[in-house]
């Protein structure tokens, strides 16, 4: 997940958002006792007969790029990366920046640490910090997937990405050659601790009052933050130390191969199939705009989020190097820029970039902010439901 820095300026300038009266049947955020009621005007823009053609043209263009990004990512891992061998093969044979199987296993652990920390301190923590500072409107804007009210599923799927990496499978079993099985054989206490803390973080996130954007001030949010912090602690200290202690064990090679073949590659293949299905649904919406087709596209958006969010424990390699993470998942939204794209008549031109990726390139970042999952979310959802027409 790439959180774009434009958000800070957006809050400072108030672009495209305002606090307003409760005149749109929206569920207001749950506020601490003694504060004024705040209702969020999500976007001030509706689907109409006048804009439906541009609206669906934009959605189609974004969906095409999303499916292409998913395909490029899958191809880089499974077929060829930068004109050479597949990244899967490079990783399994400890090429590139990795000099040993243990280094690859540590990368697996580091990916788990990164996403556990991000869920607790950024995805959940930043909205909570704003809330506690009395910045209620800004807190809602900081919530990922708040247009669809799908945040809790996103965050819990992030924890499942950790479970999958540890287990070496995607179905909650433990592969014979996995970090879980290896840890269990060598240190049963550590194994039980890691498993318990993954489960605790998952259950705590699922136990948050829903939708998260309406209950940022709930005590259940703190429980989830603490569970994520505890998970980070056991991964960062205990599991990292364990990997270092067993760096010379031959089993490390099989753990890496299992991880790639049974977790990474199937997840990315699933991402391709589901983003293609989403694209087809949006093409159908463009061909025949209707509330039913908005609903179908919105449902498939939710389905396509699952493999993406369960891939966030391995946001290294091509997904980072090629800028595919921010291409697909930049947030919060630059809604004024999205409106500008629709008004420009240059949709295709304004949502594409070329050349070598650099995360410091402001022009590339501006393009990434008006494409990907969350731009589609804005175009397909309002107030937690599919848009109507």
C-alpha positions as CSV (number, residue, x, y, z in Angstrom):
1,X,0.0,0.0,0.0
2,X,1.3,3.4,-1.0
3,X,0.0,6.4,1.0
4,X,0.4,9.5,-1.0
5,X,1.8,12.6,0.6
6,X,-0.6,14.9,-1.2
7,X,-3.0,14.2,1.6
8,X,-1.3,16.6,3.9
9,X,-1.9,19.5,1.5
10,X,-5.4,18.3,0.9
11,X,-6.3,18.7,4.6
12,X,-4.5,22.0,4.8
13,X,-6.4,23.6,1.9
14,X,-9.7,21.8,2.3
15,X,-9.8,20.8,-1.4
16,X,-13.0,19.1,-2.4
17,X,-14.2,18.3,1.2
18,X,-16.3,20.0,3.8
19,X,-18.1,19.4,7.0
20,X,-21.8,19.7,6.4
21,X,-25.3,19.1,7.7
22,X,-26.7,15.6,7.7
23,X,-28.8,15.8,4.6
24,X,-27.6,12.9,2.6
25,X,-28.7,9.9,4.8
26,X,-25.1,9.2,5.7
27,X,-24.3,7.5,9.0
28,X,-22.3,10.2,10.9
29,X,-19.0,9.3,12.7
30,X,-19.4,8.2,16.3
31,X,-18.0,11.2,18.3
32,X,-16.6,11.4,21.8
33,X,-19.1,12.7,24.3
34,X,-19.4,16.5,24.4
35,X,-18.3,17.2,20.8
36,X,-20.3,18.6,18.0
37,X,-21.8,16.3,15.4
38,X,-19.8,16.0,12.2
39,X,-21.1,14.5,8.9
40,X,-18.8,14.0,6.0
41,X,-19.7,15.2,2.5
42,X,-18.0,12.5,0.6
43,X,-17.4,14.2,-2.8
44,X,-20.1,16.6,-3.9
45,X,-20.4,14.8,-7.2
46,X,-23.1,12.4,-8.3
47,X,-23.6,10.2,-11.4
48,X,-26.0,11.9,-13.8
49,X,-27.2,11.4,-17.3
50,X,-25.0,14.3,-18.3
51,X,-21.8,12.8,-16.9
52,X,-22.3,9.0,-17.1
53,X,-20.4,8.7,-20.3
54,X,-17.3,10.4,-19.0
55,X,-17.8,8.7,-15.6
56,X,-17.7,5.2,-17.1
57,X,-15.0,6.1,-19.6
58,X,-12.8,7.1,-16.7
59,X,-13.7,3.9,-14.8
60,X,-12.9,1.8,-17.8
61,X,-9.5,3.4,-18.4
62,X,-8.6,2.9,-14.7
63,X,-9.8,-0.7,-14.8
64,X,-7.7,-1.4,-17.9
65,X,-4.6,0.0,-16.2
66,X,-5.3,-1.9,-13.0
67,X,-5.6,-5.2,-14.9
68,X,-2.4,-4.4,-16.8
69,X,-0.5,-3.7,-13.7
70,X,-1.7,-6.9,-12.1
71,X,-0.6,-8.8,-15.3
72,X,2.8,-7.0,-15.4
73,X,3.4,-7.9,-11.7
74,X,2.4,-11.5,-12.3
75,X,4.6,-11.8,-15.4
76,X,7.6,-10.3,-13.6
77,X,7.4,-12.9,-10.9
78,X,6.5,-15.9,-13.1
79,X,7.9,-15.3,-16.6
80,X,10.5,-12.6,-17.0
81,X,11.7,-9.6,-15.0
82,X,13.5,-6.7,-16.8
83,X,14.3,-9.0,-19.7
84,X,15.9,-11.7,-17.5
85,X,14.7,-14.7,-15.6
86,X,11.5,-14.6,-13.6
87,X,11.8,-12.9,-10.2
88,X,10.5,-16.1,-8.6
89,X,13.5,-17.9,-9.9
90,X,15.9,-15.2,-8.8
91,X,14.4,-15.2,-5.3
92,X,14.5,-19.0,-5.0
93,X,18.1,-19.2,-6.1
94,X,19.2,-16.2,-3.9
95,X,20.1,-14.0,-6.8
96,X,20.2,-10.2,-7.0
97,X,20.4,-8.5,-3.6
98,X,19.9,-11.8,-1.8
99,X,23.1,-13.9,-1.0
100,X,21.6,-16.8,0.8
101,X,18.4,-18.7,1.6
102,X,18.4,-17.2,5.1
103,X,18.5,-13.7,3.6
104,X,15.4,-14.6,1.6
105,X,13.7,-16.0,4.6
106,X,14.5,-12.8,6.5
107,X,13.0,-10.8,3.6
108,X,9.8,-12.9,4.1
109,X,9.8,-12.0,7.8
110,X,10.6,-8.3,7.1
111,X,7.6,-8.1,4.8
112,X,5.4,-9.4,7.6
113,X,6.9,-6.9,10.0
114,X,6.3,-4.1,7.6
115,X,2.6,-4.8,7.0
116,X,1.8,-5.6,10.6
117,X,3.4,-2.2,11.6
118,X,1.7,-0.4,8.8
119,X,-1.8,-1.7,9.8
120,X,-1.4,-0.8,13.4
121,X,0.4,2.6,13.2
122,X,-0.7,4.0,9.8
123,X,-3.9,2.4,8.5
124,X,-5.5,2.3,11.9
125,X,-3.2,4.5,14.0
126,X,-3.1,7.7,11.8
127,X,-6.9,8.1,11.7
128,X,-7.0,7.4,15.5
129,X,-4.3,10.0,16.2
130,X,-6.3,12.6,14.2
131,X,-9.4,11.6,16.0
132,X,-7.8,12.0,19.4
133,X,-6.5,15.5,18.3
134,X,-10.1,16.5,17.7
135,X,-9.7,16.5,13.9
136,X,-12.7,14.3,13.2
137,X,-13.2,15.2,9.5
138,X,-9.5,14.7,8.7
139,X,-9.6,11.4,10.6
140,X,-12.2,10.0,8.3
141,X,-10.3,11.2,5.2
142,X,-7.3,9.2,6.5
143,X,-9.1,5.9,6.5
144,X,-8.2,3.6,3.6
145,X,-11.2,2.2,1.7
146,X,-13.7,4.6,3.5
147,X,-15.8,5.2,0.4
148,X,-16.7,1.5,0.3
149,X,-16.7,1.1,4.1
150,X,-14.4,-1.9,3.4
151,X,-11.5,-1.0,5.7
152,X,-11.8,-3.7,8.2
153,X,-11.8,-6.4,5.5
154,X,-8.7,-4.8,4.0
155,X,-6.8,-4.7,7.3
156,X,-7.7,-8.2,8.3
157,X,-6.6,-9.5,4.9
158,X,-3.3,-7.8,5.5
159,X,-2.9,-9.9,8.6
160,X,-3.9,-13.0,6.5
161,X,-1.0,-12.1,4.2
162,X,1.3,-12.6,7.3
163,X,-0.4,-15.9,8.2
164,X,0.0,-17.1,4.6
165,X,3.7,-16.2,4.5
166,X,4.3,-18.0,7.8
167,X,2.3,-21.1,6.9
168,X,3.6,-21.4,3.3
169,X,0.0,-21.8,2.1
170,X,-3.2,-19.7,1.4
171,X,-5.7,-22.0,3.1
172,X,-4.7,-21.8,6.8
173,X,-2.9,-25.2,6.7
174,X,0.9,-25.4,7.2
175,X,3.1,-26.6,4.3
176,X,5.6,-29.3,5.1
177,X,8.4,-26.8,4.1
178,X,7.3,-23.6,5.7
179,X,8.5,-21.2,8.3
180,X,5.7,-22.3,10.5
181,X,6.6,-26.0,10.3
182,X,10.3,-25.3,10.7
183,X,9.8,-23.1,13.7
184,X,7.4,-25.6,15.3
185,X,10.1,-28.3,15.0
186,X,12.9,-26.1,16.4
187,X,11.1,-23.9,18.9
188,X,7.6,-24.9,19.8
189,X,7.1,-22.0,22.2
190,X,8.0,-19.4,19.5
191,X,5.8,-21.2,17.0
192,X,2.8,-21.0,19.4
193,X,3.5,-17.4,20.2
194,X,3.7,-16.3,16.5
195,X,0.5,-18.2,15.6
196,X,-1.3,-16.8,18.6
197,X,-0.3,-13.2,17.9
198,X,-1.3,-13.5,14.2
199,X,-4.7,-14.8,15.3
200,X,-5.1,-12.2,18.0
201,X,-4.3,-9.3,15.5
202,X,-6.8,-10.7,13.0
203,X,-9.6,-11.2,15.5
204,X,-9.0,-7.7,17.1
205,X,-9.3,-6.1,13.7
206,X,-12.4,-8.1,12.9
207,X,-13.7,-7.0,16.3
208,X,-13.5,-3.3,15.6
209,X,-16.9,-1.6,15.3
210,X,-17.9,-1.3,11.7
211,X,-17.6,0.6,9.6
212,X,-14.2,1.8,10.9
213,X,-14.7,5.3,9.4
214,X,-17.7,5.8,11.6
215,X,-16.2,4.4,14.8
216,X,-12.6,5.7,14.8
217,X,-13.1,6.8,18.4
218,X,-14.1,3.3,19.6
219,X,-12.2,1.5,22.3
220,X,-12.1,-1.5,19.9
221,X,-9.6,0.5,17.7
222,X,-7.1,0.6,20.5
223,X,-7.4,-3.1,21.1
224,X,-6.6,-3.7,17.4
225,X,-3.6,-1.3,17.5
226,X,-2.2,-3.1,20.5
227,X,-2.6,-6.5,18.9
228,X,-0.8,-5.3,15.8
229,X,2.0,-3.9,18.0
230,X,2.4,-7.2,19.8
231,X,2.6,-9.0,16.5
232,X,5.3,-6.7,15.3
233,X,7.2,-7.3,18.5
234,X,7.3,-11.1,18.2
235,X,8.2,-11.0,14.5
236,X,10.8,-8.3,14.8
237,X,12.6,-9.6,17.9
238,X,11.9,-13.3,18.3
239,X,11.3,-14.6,14.8
240,X,14.1,-12.5,13.3
241,X,16.5,-13.8,16.0
242,X,15.3,-17.4,15.3
243,X,16.1,-17.1,11.5
244,X,19.5,-15.7,12.3
245,X,20.3,-18.6,14.6
246,X,19.3,-21.2,11.9
247,X,20.7,-19.4,8.9
248,X,22.9,-22.3,7.8
249,X,20.1,-24.9,7.9
250,X,19.4,-26.5,4.5
251,X,15.6,-26.3,5.2
252,X,15.8,-22.6,4.5
253,X,16.0,-23.3,0.7
254,X,12.8,-25.4,0.8
255,X,11.0,-22.7,2.8
256,X,11.8,-20.1,0.2
257,X,10.6,-22.3,-2.7
258,X,7.4,-23.2,-0.9
259,X,6.7,-19.6,-0.1
260,X,7.1,-18.5,-3.8
261,X,5.3,-21.4,-5.3
262,X,2.4,-21.8,-2.9
263,X,1.9,-18.2,-1.7
264,X,3.3,-15.5,-3.9
265,X,2.6,-16.9,-7.4
266,X,-1.0,-18.1,-6.7
267,X,-1.8,-14.8,-5.0
268,X,-0.7,-12.8,-8.0
269,X,-2.4,-15.2,-10.5
270,X,-5.6,-14.7,-8.5
271,X,-5.1,-10.9,-8.6
272,X,-4.9,-11.1,-12.4
273,X,-8.1,-13.1,-12.8
274,X,-10.0,-10.9,-10.4
275,X,-8.9,-7.6,-11.9
276,X,-9.7,-8.9,-15.3
277,X,-13.2,-9.8,-14.1
278,X,-13.6,-6.3,-12.6
279,X,-12.5,-4.7,-15.8
280,X,-15.1,-6.8,-17.7
281,X,-17.8,-5.7,-15.3
282,X,-16.9,-2.0,-15.8
283,X,-16.9,-2.4,-19.5
284,X,-20.5,-3.8,-19.1
285,X,-21.4,-0.9,-17.0
286,X,-20.0,1.5,-19.6
287,X,-22.0,-0.3,-22.3
288,X,-25.2,-0.3,-20.3
289,X,-25.2,2.1,-17.3
290,X,-27.6,0.9,-14.6
291,X,-27.7,0.5,-10.8
292,X,-27.5,-3.2,-11.3
293,X,-24.3,-2.9,-13.3
294,X,-22.8,-0.5,-10.7
295,X,-23.6,-3.1,-8.0
296,X,-22.0,-5.9,-10.0
297,X,-18.8,-3.8,-10.6
298,X,-18.7,-2.8,-6.9
299,X,-19.0,-6.4,-5.8
300,X,-16.1,-7.4,-8.1
301,X,-14.1,-4.5,-6.8
302,X,-14.4,-6.0,-3.3
303,X,-13.4,-9.5,-4.7
304,X,-10.3,-8.0,-6.4
305,X,-9.2,-6.3,-3.2
306,X,-8.7,-9.7,-1.4
307,X,-5.7,-11.0,-3.4
308,X,-4.2,-7.5,-3.4
309,X,-4.5,-7.0,0.4
310,X,-3.3,-10.6,1.0
311,X,-0.2,-9.7,-1.1
312,X,0.9,-6.9,1.2
313,X,3.3,-9.0,3.2
314,X,5.4,-9.3,0.1
315,X,5.6,-5.7,-1.2
316,X,9.2,-6.2,-2.4
317,X,10.8,-6.9,-5.8
318,X,8.9,-5.9,-8.9
319,X,5.8,-4.4,-7.1
320,X,8.1,-1.8,-5.5
321,X,10.8,-1.4,-8.2
322,X,8.3,-0.8,-11.0
323,X,6.0,1.5,-9.1
324,X,3.1,-1.0,-9.3
325,X,2.1,-0.6,-5.6
326,X,1.4,3.1,-5.9
327,X,0.0,2.6,-9.4
328,X,-2.6,0.3,-7.9
329,X,-3.1,1.4,-4.4
330,X,-2.3,5.1,-3.7
331,X,-4.5,6.8,-1.1
332,X,-6.0,9.0,0.3
333,X,-7.6,10.2,-2.8
334,X,-6.9,13.5,-4.6
335,X,-10.6,14.0,-5.3
336,X,-10.1,17.4,-6.9
337,X,-7.6,15.9,-9.3
338,X,-10.1,13.1,-10.1
339,X,-12.8,15.7,-10.9
340,X,-10.2,17.5,-13.0
341,X,-9.5,14.4,-15.1
342,X,-13.2,13.9,-15.7
343,X,-13.6,17.5,-16.8
344,X,-10.5,17.6,-19.0
345,X,-11.5,15.3,-21.8
346,X,-8.0,13.8,-21.6
347,X,-8.6,10.8,-19.4
348,X,-6.2,8.4,-21.1
349,X,-3.4,11.0,-21.2
350,X,-3.7,12.1,-17.6
351,X,-3.7,8.7,-15.9
352,X,-0.6,7.2,-17.6
353,X,3.1,7.8,-17.1
354,X,6.1,6.5,-19.0
355,X,9.8,6.0,-18.4
356,X,11.8,4.6,-15.5
357,X,10.0,4.7,-12.2
358,X,11.2,6.9,-9.3
359,X,9.2,7.3,-6.1
360,X,10.6,10.9,-5.9
361,X,9.1,11.9,-9.3
362,X,6.3,14.3,-8.5
363,X,4.8,14.0,-12.0
364,X,4.5,10.2,-11.7
365,X,3.0,10.5,-8.2
366,X,0.4,12.9,-9.5
367,X,-0.7,10.4,-12.1
368,X,-0.7,7.5,-9.7
369,X,-3.0,9.5,-7.4
370,X,-5.8,9.4,-10.1
371,X,-5.8,5.7,-10.9
372,X,-5.8,2.4,-9.1
373,X,-8.2,0.6,-6.7
374,X,-9.1,3.7,-4.8
375,X,-10.0,5.8,-7.8
376,X,-12.3,3.0,-8.9
377,X,-13.7,2.8,-5.3
378,X,-14.6,6.5,-5.6
379,X,-16.3,6.0,-9.0
380,X,-18.2,2.8,-7.9
381,X,-19.2,3.5,-4.2
382,X,-20.8,6.2,-2.1
383,X,-21.7,5.9,1.6
384,X,-20.6,2.3,1.7
385,X,-22.9,1.2,-1.1
386,X,-22.6,0.9,-4.8
387,X,-23.6,4.0,-6.7
388,X,-27.0,4.1,-8.4
389,X,-28.0,5.4,-11.8
